């Protein structure tokens, strides 16, 4: 399985059989200047309907779009949407947020979208075991570095991939990734947007920082 970081909270995940999943495709703006996502996909997940997470139209390939908290099979892969919130007041400030869990090539992935709170026992049970976790760390609109660390401690994934943090092309008012990384030992910076994983060969508690592709 290959994971390519497109930017913001968007990843392109490609299975060994060539099934391509895109998560939370952003729309561009004066403050969010990553290149538009126009490549093909078989499945697109949308955690919530804010412009920087739901820009499905430019994506080619007539993908199946998942935007509900339900269990469904798409392109031969099982997806589970878990109800969460964009803030710590059960959505009163910014609305809902769907956590997507799915298995690709025997590897269990979890994309937290714009999570805004610590996970409760029900959510933890629904999410289950996680091999690779995509987690927002920039704060302001999502959980911040400290809360992201707490959520990682809750889920105990093998691999942690930070997202939704400030970069030269990202939202300027949120924090950069360094705040989340501070004090952590198992950090691997890659000067590339793509990384490949195989089931049974995953590191234990490794944080991988990818370079945005767009």
Protein Blocks (a to p, Z undefined) as FASTA:
>chain_A
ZZddfbhjaccdddfkopacdehiacddfklccdcdfbdcfbdcdfbfcfklmcmklpgh
iiacdfbdcdddeehiacddddddfbfneommnopaddddddeehiacddekjafbdcdf
klmmmnmpafbdcddfkgmjlccfklmmmmmmmnopabdcdehiadfklcfkbccfklmm
gopabbcddfbfbdcddehiacehiacddddfZZ
